[in-house]
Amino acid sequence: MKHPVRFAAVSLALLAAAGCSRSMSPYSDNSPPPLTPVPSGQVASNQLPPPPPPPPPSNDTVTSPDQVATDLETTPGTATGDQPATEPKNTQVASVSQPALSRNSVLGAYKVTTDGGNCQIILSLTKWSGGYRAASRGCPGKVADVSAWDVSGGQVLLKDSGGSNVANLSSAGKARYEGRTTGGQAITLYR
């Protein structure tokens, strides 16, 4: 007889505890409002337009020989004989003030224009096979293989992961480099 009484007492205690654990009646209208569903729809994606073409090379620091010849003025009858004398209209010729090409001067992110389209290249100073680490983004043709770079002999060398040259570029003004890939494709880096 002890067991049925004990069983009943434990059952009543569990029922009381279960009834006390809920402070709200399941039938009351005090429940929080339902959450609004997240709108679902189709996600659209479009291709970005290509970057703008590079600016033309600037002639701020270099005067070409043709421009110097045009700046000379001829004054007839001042030389001996029948030959006219030439007097310079502007005797000041711009000097080349291009800083020496170094890794630190080339380092950074560039916009790239090639025969196949436009893209970006980032040149860092992290050691890599063939020189230093480079990353191309969205580049066409051989330029997509660029993964290393270096400076040698006054040129910027772009290389693939095996260390083979992809392109050789020469300075064409402030933060602008022009050249050709090994396949003959024109390439310009600028910022």
Disulfide bonds with the S-S distance in Angstrom:
Cys119-Cys139 2.06
